[in-house]
Amino acid sequence: MVSQLAVTNESLQKIADDVARSLSHATVEGRSAFVSTTVTYANGTHVVIRLDQDGDNFFVSDDGYASLNADMFGGAFQFQRIAADVAKRFGVSYDQRSFFILKATKNQLPAAVTLIANASAASIERALYALDRIKIKKTKGLFVERISKAFGDKASFNVDFRGSTKAWEVDAAIIDQSNVVAIFEFVSPAATSVAVAYMKVGDISAMIERPRTAIVLSDYDKTDPPLRQILSSSADVVIAADSDLEAYRRVA
C-alpha cells in the first residue's frame, strides 16, 4: 500500500513538472536569456522577462516590452504617468523604458522574474484603463451633444427620477409639459457600469406608468454581447452613443 502511494505521488510530481514546463519556457540569445512567463498582458500575450548575468548576480527586466506595447496602442502618455507608481508598488525600478531589478542572486531569480512580470502587466492594464476613461469622457460629451440637438429645451441632464422602488439619478430625461416622457442612461463597457444601469433602468421600467427607457452605450462593439442582451431586457432600446439624431428621437 505504501509503495503504491509512492508511485502515485511520483507520477503526480512528473505530471506537475510537465505542466509547469509547458506553461513557461526560456530561450538564450547571446549573453541574455528570455523567460516566457505565465503572466499575461491584457491582449493575452505572455510577459517575457530578460535575464543578463553579471558575475554572481543577474539583471532582470521586461526589456521595455510594456513601454513598447503602450506605444503601439496609443497609450504612451498614460503609461509614462503610471509606470513609476507601478514600479514603486511592486518594489522594482523603472528607467522611463524598462521595469528592472539591478541585482538578483540566482536564488532570488524566481521572485524577481515574478515581480517584474506582474509590474509589466499591471502597468499596461492601468494604462489601458486610463485611456478608456479618456475615451468614455469624450463619448459622454457626444452623448450630451446628441441629446441636446435631438430634443432642445426638453432635454435635462442628471435628473432625479423615482422608479418603482427608489429614486435614481438618470443621465438625461426628456421632459414635455412637466412630464418625463423618456430617460436615457449612458453606460460604459465596464461590468460595474452595466450592473448599475441594469438595476436603475430595470427599476424604472417596472413602473405601471413610466417613461420610455433607453440605454446609450459609450462603445457598442466593446460591450460584450451577453451584457448588451442583459441591458436589452431592462430597457426599451439600447443604442450606441454615436447613433444619429433620429435614433435618439425614436426613443421618445
Phi and psi restraints in degrees (value plus and minus 20) as a CYANA .aco file:
   2 VAL   PHI     -86.8   -46.8
   2 VAL   PSI     -63.5   -23.5
   3 SER   PHI     -86.3   -46.3
   3 SER   PSI     -55.9   -15.9
   4 GLN   PHI     -84.3   -44.3
   4 GLN   PSI     -60.1   -20.1
   5 LEU   PHI     -85.1   -45.1
   5 LEU   PSI     -59.6   -19.6
   6 ALA   PHI     -83.7   -43.7
   6 ALA   PSI     -60.8   -20.8
   7 VAL   PHI     -84.1   -44.1
   7 VAL   PSI     -61.5   -21.5
   8 THR   PHI     -82.2   -42.2
   8 THR   PSI     -65.7   -25.7
   9 ASN   PHI     -83.7   -43.7
   9 ASN   PSI     -58.7   -18.7
  10 GLU   PHI     -85.4   -45.4
  10 GLU   PSI     -60.6   -20.6
  11 SER   PHI     -85.3   -45.3
  11 SER   PSI     -61.5   -21.5
  12 LEU   PHI     -83.0   -43.0
  12 LEU   PSI     -59.4   -19.4
  13 GLN   PHI     -82.1   -42.1
  13 GLN   PSI     -61.8   -21.8
  14 LYS   PHI     -83.8   -43.8
  14 LYS   PSI     -62.3   -22.3
  15 ILE   PHI     -81.7   -41.7
  15 ILE   PSI     -65.5   -25.5
  16 ALA   PHI     -81.9   -41.9
  16 ALA   PSI     -61.5   -21.5
  17 ASP   PHI     -84.1   -44.1
  17 ASP   PSI     -60.6   -20.6
  18 ASP   PHI     -83.9   -43.9
  18 ASP   PSI     -61.9   -21.9
  19 VAL   PHI     -83.5   -43.5
  19 VAL   PSI     -64.6   -24.6
  20 ALA   PHI     -80.2   -40.2
  20 ALA   PSI     -61.7   -21.7
  21 ARG   PHI     -87.3   -47.3
  21 ARG   PSI     -54.5   -14.5
  22 SER   PHI     -91.8   -51.8
  22 SER   PSI     -44.9    -4.9
  23 LEU   PHI    -103.8   -63.8
  23 LEU   PSI     -41.1    -1.1
  24 SER   PHI    -163.0  -123.0
  24 SER   PSI     120.7   160.7
  25 HIS   PHI    -165.7  -125.7
  25 HIS   PSI     145.4   185.4
  26 ALA   PHI    -155.3  -115.3
  26 ALA   PSI     130.3   170.3
  27 THR   PHI    -151.6  -111.6
  27 THR   PSI     135.7   175.7
  28 VAL   PHI    -139.3   -99.3
  28 VAL   PSI     109.2   149.2
  29 GLU   PHI    -149.0  -109.0
  29 GLU   PSI      92.5   132.5
  30 GLY   PHI      43.3    83.3
  30 GLY   PSI    -141.1  -101.1
  31 ARG   PHI    -123.7   -83.7
  31 ARG   PSI      -6.3    33.7
  32 SER   PHI    -139.1   -99.1
  32 SER   PSI     126.0   166.0
  33 ALA   PHI    -133.7   -93.7
  33 ALA   PSI     122.8   162.8
  34 PHE   PHI    -142.0  -102.0
  34 PHE   PSI      98.8   138.8
  35 VAL   PHI    -125.8   -85.8
  35 VAL   PSI      98.4   138.4
  36 SER   PHI    -103.8   -63.8
  36 SER   PSI      99.1   139.1
  37 THR   PHI    -117.3   -77.3
  37 THR   PSI     154.2   194.2
  38 THR   PHI    -104.0   -64.0
  38 THR   PSI     -28.6    11.4
  39 VAL   PHI     -95.0   -55.0
  39 VAL   PSI     118.1   158.1
  40 THR   PHI    -142.0  -102.0
  40 THR   PSI     131.7   171.7
  41 TYR   PHI     -98.9   -58.9
  41 TYR   PSI     154.9   194.9
  42 ALA   PHI     -81.0   -41.0
  42 ALA   PSI     -47.4    -7.4
  43 ASN   PHI    -106.1   -66.1
  43 ASN   PSI     -17.1    22.9
  44 GLY   PHI      74.4   114.4
  44 GLY   PSI     -28.9    11.1
  45 THR   PHI     -96.1   -56.1
  45 THR   PSI     129.4   169.4
  46 HIS   PHI    -100.7   -60.7
  46 HIS   PSI     122.8   162.8
  47 VAL   PHI     -94.7   -54.7
  47 VAL   PSI     108.6   148.6
  48 VAL   PHI    -127.6   -87.6
  48 VAL   PSI     110.0   150.0
  49 ILE   PHI    -131.9   -91.9
  49 ILE   PSI     116.0   156.0
  50 ARG   PHI    -118.5   -78.5
  50 ARG   PSI     115.2   155.2
  51 LEU   PHI    -138.6   -98.6
  51 LEU   PSI     106.8   146.8
  52 ASP   PHI    -144.1  -104.1
  52 ASP   PSI     103.1   143.1
  53 GLN   PHI    -103.3   -63.3
  53 GLN   PSI     117.7   157.7
  54 ASP   PHI    -155.1  -115.1
  54 ASP   PSI      71.4   111.4
  55 GLY   PHI      47.2    87.2
  55 GLY   PSI    -143.7  -103.7
  56 ASP   PHI    -109.7   -69.7
  56 ASP   PSI     -22.4    17.6
  57 ASN   PHI    -132.7   -92.7
  57 ASN   PSI     151.1   191.1
  58 PHE   PHI    -153.4  -113.4
  58 PHE   PSI     119.0   159.0
  59 PHE   PHI    -112.2   -72.2
  59 PHE   PSI     102.5   142.5
  60 VAL   PHI    -136.4   -96.4
  60 VAL   PSI     105.2   145.2
  61 SER   PHI    -169.9  -129.9
  61 SER   PSI     147.4   187.4
  62 ASP   PHI    -111.4   -71.4
  62 ASP   PSI     -13.4    26.6
  63 ASP   PHI      39.1    79.1
  63 ASP   PSI       6.0    46.0
  64 GLY   PHI      56.2    96.2
  64 GLY   PSI      -6.7    33.3
  65 TYR   PHI     -89.4   -49.4
  65 TYR   PSI     -56.3   -16.3
  66 ALA   PHI     -84.1   -44.1
  66 ALA   PSI     -62.8   -22.8
  67 SER   PHI     -81.7   -41.7
  67 SER   PSI     -61.2   -21.2
  68 LEU   PHI     -83.8   -43.8
  68 LEU   PSI     -63.1   -23.1
  69 ASN   PHI     -78.0   -38.0
  69 ASN   PSI     -64.4   -24.4
  70 ALA   PHI     -81.7   -41.7
  70 ALA   PSI     -61.8   -21.8
  71 ASP   PHI     -79.3   -39.3
  71 ASP   PSI     -60.7   -20.7
  72 MET   PHI     -88.2   -48.2
  72 MET   PSI     -53.3   -13.3
  73 PHE   PHI    -119.7   -79.7
  73 PHE   PSI      -6.8    33.2
  74 GLY   PHI      57.7    97.7
  74 GLY   PSI       1.8    41.8
  75 GLY   PHI    -133.7   -93.7
  75 GLY   PSI       6.9    46.9
  76 ALA   PHI     -79.2   -39.2
  76 ALA   PSI     -62.8   -22.8
  77 PHE   PHI     -83.6   -43.6
  77 PHE   PSI     -66.8   -26.8
  78 GLN   PHI     -84.0   -44.0
  78 GLN   PSI     -59.3   -19.3
  79 PHE   PHI     -82.0   -42.0
  79 PHE   PSI     -66.8   -26.8
  80 GLN   PHI     -83.7   -43.7
  80 GLN   PSI     -51.6   -11.6
  81 ARG   PHI     -92.1   -52.1
  81 ARG   PSI     -48.4    -8.4
  82 ILE   PHI    -114.6   -74.6
  82 ILE   PSI     -54.3   -14.3
  83 ALA   PHI     -76.6   -36.6
  83 ALA   PSI     -63.8   -23.8
  84 ALA   PHI     -82.1   -42.1
  84 ALA   PSI     -60.2   -20.2
  85 ASP   PHI     -86.3   -46.3
  85 ASP   PSI     -59.5   -19.5
  86 VAL   PHI     -84.0   -44.0
  86 VAL   PSI     -63.8   -23.8
  87 ALA   PHI     -78.9   -38.9
  87 ALA   PSI     -63.3   -23.3
  88 LYS   PHI     -83.8   -43.8
  88 LYS   PSI     -59.8   -19.8
  89 ARG   PHI     -83.2   -43.2
  89 ARG   PSI     -57.3   -17.3
  90 PHE   PHI    -113.2   -73.2
  90 PHE   PSI     -21.6    18.4
  91 GLY   PHI      51.8    91.8
  91 GLY   PSI      13.1    53.1
  92 VAL   PHI    -142.9  -102.9
  92 VAL   PSI    -199.4  -159.4
  93 SER   PHI    -127.7   -87.7
  93 SER   PSI     138.4   178.4
  94 TYR   PHI    -162.3  -122.3
  94 TYR   PSI     113.6   153.6
  95 ASP   PHI    -139.9   -99.9
  95 ASP   PSI      14.7    54.7
  96 GLN   PHI      53.6    93.6
  96 GLN   PSI     -19.3    20.7
  97 ARG   PHI    -158.2  -118.2
  97 ARG   PSI     -69.6   -29.6
  98 SER   PHI    -145.9  -105.9
  98 SER   PSI     130.1   170.1
  99 PHE   PHI    -106.8   -66.8
  99 PHE   PSI     116.1   156.1
 100 PHE   PHI    -175.5  -135.5
 100 PHE   PSI     140.7   180.7
 101 ILE   PHI    -141.2  -101.2
 101 ILE   PSI     101.8   141.8
 102 LEU   PHI     -86.2   -46.2
 102 LEU   PSI     -65.8   -25.8
 103 LYS   PHI    -155.5  -115.5
 103 LYS   PSI     100.0   140.0
 104 ALA   PHI    -152.0  -112.0
 104 ALA   PSI     114.3   154.3
 105 THR   PHI     -95.8   -55.8
 105 THR   PSI     148.8   188.8
 106 LYS   PHI     -77.8   -37.8
 106 LYS   PSI     -62.1   -22.1
 107 ASN   PHI     -87.9   -47.9
 107 ASN   PSI     -44.5    -4.5
 108 GLN   PHI    -107.5   -67.5
 108 GLN   PSI     -28.8    11.2
 109 LEU   PHI     -77.6   -37.6
 109 LEU   PSI     -64.7   -24.7
 110 PRO   PHI     -76.7   -36.7
 110 PRO   PSI     -65.1   -25.1
 111 ALA   PHI     -89.0   -49.0
 111 ALA   PSI     -59.1   -19.1
 112 ALA   PHI     -85.0   -45.0
 112 ALA   PSI     -64.4   -24.4
 113 VAL   PHI     -81.7   -41.7
 113 VAL   PSI     -61.8   -21.8
 114 THR   PHI     -83.1   -43.1
 114 THR   PSI     -64.6   -24.6
 115 LEU   PHI     -83.0   -43.0
 115 LEU   PSI     -67.1   -27.1
 116 ILE   PHI     -85.4   -45.4
 116 ILE   PSI     -62.5   -22.5
 117 ALA   PHI     -81.5   -41.5
 117 ALA   PSI     -63.9   -23.9
 118 ASN   PHI     -91.6   -51.6
 118 ASN   PSI     -55.4   -15.4
 119 ALA   PHI     -84.5   -44.5
 119 ALA   PSI     -63.2   -23.2
 120 SER   PHI     -81.9   -41.9
 120 SER   PSI     -65.8   -25.8
 121 ALA   PHI     -88.4   -48.4
 121 ALA   PSI     -61.5   -21.5
 122 ALA   PHI     -84.7   -44.7
 122 ALA   PSI     -55.7   -15.7
 123 SER   PHI     -85.0   -45.0
 123 SER   PSI     -59.7   -19.7
 124 ILE   PHI     -87.5   -47.5
 124 ILE   PSI     -62.3   -22.3
 125 GLU   PHI     -80.5   -40.5
 125 GLU   PSI     -63.8   -23.8
 126 ARG   PHI     -90.5   -50.5
 126 ARG   PSI     -55.8   -15.8
 127 ALA   PHI     -85.8   -45.8
 127 ALA   PSI     -60.7   -20.7
 128 LEU   PHI     -83.3   -43.3
 128 LEU   PSI     -61.0   -21.0
 129 TYR   PHI     -82.8   -42.8
 129 TYR   PSI     -63.1   -23.1
 130 ALA   PHI     -84.4   -44.4
 130 ALA   PSI     -60.2   -20.2
 131 LEU   PHI     -85.9   -45.9
 131 LEU   PSI     -60.7   -20.7
 132 ASP   PHI     -83.0   -43.0
 132 ASP   PSI     -57.5   -17.5
 133 ARG   PHI     -84.0   -44.0
 133 ARG   PSI     -57.4   -17.4
 134 ILE   PHI     -85.5   -45.5
 134 ILE   PSI     -63.7   -23.7
 135 LYS   PHI     -84.1   -44.1
 135 LYS   PSI     -60.5   -20.5
 136 ILE   PHI     -84.4   -44.4
 136 ILE   PSI     -59.7   -19.7
 137 LYS   PHI     -81.9   -41.9
 137 LYS   PSI     -62.0   -22.0
 138 LYS   PHI     -85.6   -45.6
 138 LYS   PSI     -61.3   -21.3
 139 THR   PHI     -88.8   -48.8
 139 THR   PSI     -53.0   -13.0
 140 LYS   PHI     -83.6   -43.6
 140 LYS   PSI     -57.3   -17.3
 141 GLY   PHI     -83.1   -43.1
 141 GLY   PSI     -59.1   -19.1
 142 LEU   PHI     -85.1   -45.1
 142 LEU   PSI     -61.3   -21.3
 143 PHE   PHI     -77.6   -37.6
 143 PHE   PSI     -68.6   -28.6
 144 VAL   PHI     -82.4   -42.4
 144 VAL   PSI     -61.3   -21.3
 145 GLU   PHI     -83.3   -43.3
 145 GLU   PSI     -65.1   -25.1
 146 ARG   PHI     -85.7   -45.7
 146 ARG   PSI     -62.0   -22.0
 147 ILE   PHI     -81.6   -41.6
 147 ILE   PSI     -65.3   -25.3
 148 SER   PHI     -82.9   -42.9
 148 SER   PSI     -63.7   -23.7
 149 LYS   PHI     -90.5   -50.5
 149 LYS   PSI     -56.3   -16.3
 150 ALA   PHI     -92.9   -52.9
 150 ALA   PSI     -53.7   -13.7
 151 PHE   PHI    -143.0  -103.0
 151 PHE   PSI     -27.3    12.7
 152 GLY   PHI      37.9    77.9
 152 GLY   PSI    -152.0  -112.0
 153 ASP   PHI     -87.9   -47.9
 153 ASP   PSI     -34.1     5.9
 154 LYS   PHI     -96.4   -56.4
 154 LYS   PSI     -34.1     5.9
 155 ALA   PHI    -106.1   -66.1
 155 ALA   PSI     113.2   153.2
 156 SER   PHI    -150.9  -110.9
 156 SER   PSI     131.3   171.3
 157 PHE   PHI    -141.0  -101.0
 157 PHE   PSI     130.7   170.7
 158 ASN   PHI      32.9    72.9
 158 ASN   PSI      39.7    79.7
 159 VAL   PHI    -120.4   -80.4
 159 VAL   PSI     115.2   155.2
 160 ASP   PHI     -99.4   -59.4
 160 ASP   PSI     108.0   148.0
 161 PHE   PHI    -160.7  -120.7
 161 PHE   PSI     114.0   154.0
 162 ARG   PHI    -109.8   -69.8
 162 ARG   PSI     106.0   146.0
 163 GLY   PHI    -108.7   -68.7
 163 GLY   PSI    -177.0  -137.0
 164 SER   PHI     -94.6   -54.6
 164 SER   PSI     -43.0    -3.0
 165 THR   PHI    -142.5  -102.5
 165 THR   PSI     -45.9    -5.9
 166 LYS   PHI    -179.2  -139.2
 166 LYS   PSI     151.3   191.3
 167 ALA   PHI    -108.0   -68.0
 167 ALA   PSI     120.9   160.9
 168 TRP   PHI    -147.9  -107.9
 168 TRP   PSI     134.9   174.9
 169 GLU   PHI    -118.1   -78.1
 169 GLU   PSI      97.3   137.3
 170 VAL   PHI    -120.0   -80.0
 170 VAL   PSI     130.5   170.5
 171 ASP   PHI     -86.6   -46.6
 171 ASP   PSI     -55.8   -15.8
 172 ALA   PHI    -172.7  -132.7
 172 ALA   PSI     126.2   166.2
 173 ALA   PHI    -156.4  -116.4
 173 ALA   PSI     123.1   163.1
 174 ILE   PHI    -123.8   -83.8
 174 ILE   PSI      97.0   137.0
 175 ILE   PHI    -134.9   -94.9
 175 ILE   PSI     102.0   142.0
 176 ASP   PHI    -142.8  -102.8
 176 ASP   PSI      94.9   134.9
 177 GLN   PHI      31.9    71.9
 177 GLN   PSI      30.3    70.3
 178 SER   PHI      52.8    92.8
 178 SER   PSI     -19.3    20.7
 179 ASN   PHI    -124.7   -84.7
 179 ASN   PSI     112.0   152.0
 180 VAL   PHI    -100.1   -60.1
 180 VAL   PSI      91.2   131.2
 181 VAL   PHI    -116.5   -76.5
 181 VAL   PSI     -39.4     0.6
 182 ALA   PHI    -178.1  -138.1
 182 ALA   PSI     127.2   167.2
 183 ILE   PHI    -145.9  -105.9
 183 ILE   PSI     126.7   166.7
 184 PHE   PHI    -143.5  -103.5
 184 PHE   PSI     114.0   154.0
 185 GLU   PHI    -141.2  -101.2
 185 GLU   PSI     105.0   145.0
 186 PHE   PHI    -107.8   -67.8
 186 PHE   PSI     108.3   148.3
 187 VAL   PHI    -152.6  -112.6
 187 VAL   PSI     109.8   149.8
 188 SER   PHI    -109.0   -69.0
 188 SER   PSI     148.2   188.2
 189 PRO   PHI     -87.9   -47.9
 189 PRO   PSI     -32.9     7.1
 190 ALA   PHI     -81.1   -41.1
 190 ALA   PSI     119.3   159.3
 191 ALA   PHI     -78.5   -38.5
 191 ALA   PSI     -56.8   -16.8
 192 THR   PHI     -85.5   -45.5
 192 THR   PSI     -61.0   -21.0
 193 SER   PHI     -83.9   -43.9
 193 SER   PSI     -61.0   -21.0
 194 VAL   PHI     -83.6   -43.6
 194 VAL   PSI     -63.8   -23.8
 195 ALA   PHI     -83.5   -43.5
 195 ALA   PSI     -64.6   -24.6
 196 VAL   PHI     -84.3   -44.3
 196 VAL   PSI     -63.8   -23.8
 197 ALA   PHI     -83.3   -43.3
 197 ALA   PSI     -59.7   -19.7
 198 TYR   PHI     -80.5   -40.5
 198 TYR   PSI     -65.6   -25.6
 199 MET   PHI     -87.1   -47.1
 199 MET   PSI     -65.7   -25.7
 200 LYS   PHI     -83.6   -43.6
 200 LYS   PSI     -75.4   -35.4
 201 VAL   PHI     -89.2   -49.2
 201 VAL   PSI     -55.3   -15.3
 202 GLY   PHI     -82.8   -42.8
 202 GLY   PSI     -59.7   -19.7
 203 ASP   PHI     -86.5   -46.5
 203 ASP   PSI     -58.8   -18.8
 204 ILE   PHI     -90.1   -50.1
 204 ILE   PSI     -60.3   -20.3
 205 SER   PHI     -87.2   -47.2
 205 SER   PSI     -40.4    -0.4
 206 ALA   PHI     -98.9   -58.9
 206 ALA   PSI     -26.4    13.6
 207 MET   PHI     -88.6   -48.6
 207 MET   PSI     128.9   168.9
 208 ILE   PHI     -88.4   -48.4
 208 ILE   PSI     -70.7   -30.7
 209 GLU   PHI    -129.0   -89.0
 209 GLU   PSI      94.7   134.7
 210 ARG   PHI    -164.0  -124.0
 210 ARG   PSI     142.4   182.4
 211 PRO   PHI     -99.3   -59.3
 211 PRO   PSI     147.3   187.3
 212 ARG   PHI     -87.7   -47.7
 212 ARG   PSI     125.9   165.9
 213 THR   PHI    -142.6  -102.6
 213 THR   PSI     118.6   158.6
 214 ALA   PHI    -157.7  -117.7
 214 ALA   PSI     118.1   158.1
 215 ILE   PHI    -127.2   -87.2
 215 ILE   PSI     108.3   148.3
 216 VAL   PHI    -131.0   -91.0
 216 VAL   PSI      96.0   136.0
 217 LEU   PHI    -107.7   -67.7
 217 LEU   PSI     108.6   148.6
 218 SER   PHI     -83.3   -43.3
 218 SER   PSI     -55.6   -15.6
 219 ASP   PHI    -162.0  -122.0
 219 ASP   PSI      77.8   117.8
 220 TYR   PHI     -80.3   -40.3
 220 TYR   PSI     -65.9   -25.9
 221 ASP   PHI     -89.6   -49.6
 221 ASP   PSI     -52.0   -12.0
 222 LYS   PHI    -103.7   -63.7
 222 LYS   PSI     -27.7    12.3
 223 THR   PHI    -105.2   -65.2
 223 THR   PSI      98.9   138.9
 224 ASP   PHI     -73.8   -33.8
 224 ASP   PSI     116.6   156.6
 225 PRO   PHI     -70.5   -30.5
 225 PRO   PSI     -62.0   -22.0
 226 PRO   PHI     -81.1   -41.1
 226 PRO   PSI     -55.0   -15.0
 227 LEU   PHI     -91.3   -51.3
 227 LEU   PSI     -56.9   -16.9
 228 ARG   PHI     -82.9   -42.9
 228 ARG   PSI     -57.9   -17.9
 229 GLN   PHI     -85.4   -45.4
 229 GLN   PSI     -60.9   -20.9
 230 ILE   PHI     -81.5   -41.5
 230 ILE   PSI     -64.5   -24.5
 231 LEU   PHI     -85.3   -45.3
 231 LEU   PSI     -55.7   -15.7
 232 SER   PHI     -82.8   -42.8
 232 SER   PSI     -47.5    -7.5
 233 SER   PHI     -96.7   -56.7
 233 SER   PSI     -33.2     6.8
 234 SER   PHI    -126.9   -86.9
 234 SER   PSI     -35.8     4.2
 235 ALA   PHI    -145.5  -105.5
 235 ALA   PSI     140.0   180.0
 236 ASP   PHI     -90.7   -50.7
 236 ASP   PSI     -56.2   -16.2
 237 VAL   PHI    -162.6  -122.6
 237 VAL   PSI     123.0   163.0
 238 VAL   PHI    -142.1  -102.1
 238 VAL   PSI     100.7   140.7
 239 ILE   PHI    -150.8  -110.8
 239 ILE   PSI     145.8   185.8
 240 ALA   PHI    -106.0   -66.0
 240 ALA   PSI     130.1   170.1
 241 ALA   PHI     -80.7   -40.7
 241 ALA   PSI     -51.8   -11.8
 242 ASP   PHI    -110.0   -70.0
 242 ASP   PSI      -3.7    36.3
 243 SER   PHI     -81.7   -41.7
 243 SER   PSI     137.3   177.3
 244 ASP   PHI     -93.7   -53.7
 244 ASP   PSI     149.7   189.7
 245 LEU   PHI     -81.4   -41.4
 245 LEU   PSI     -54.0   -14.0
 246 GLU   PHI     -84.2   -44.2
 246 GLU   PSI     -55.7   -15.7
 247 ALA   PHI     -84.9   -44.9
 247 ALA   PSI     -58.6   -18.6
 248 TYR   PHI     -86.8   -46.8
 248 TYR   PSI     -63.8   -23.8
 249 ARG   PHI     -84.2   -44.2
 249 ARG   PSI     -53.8   -13.8
 250 ARG   PHI     -83.4   -43.4
 250 ARG   PSI     -43.3    -3.3
 251 VAL   PHI     -81.8   -41.8
 251 VAL   PSI     -61.0   -21.0
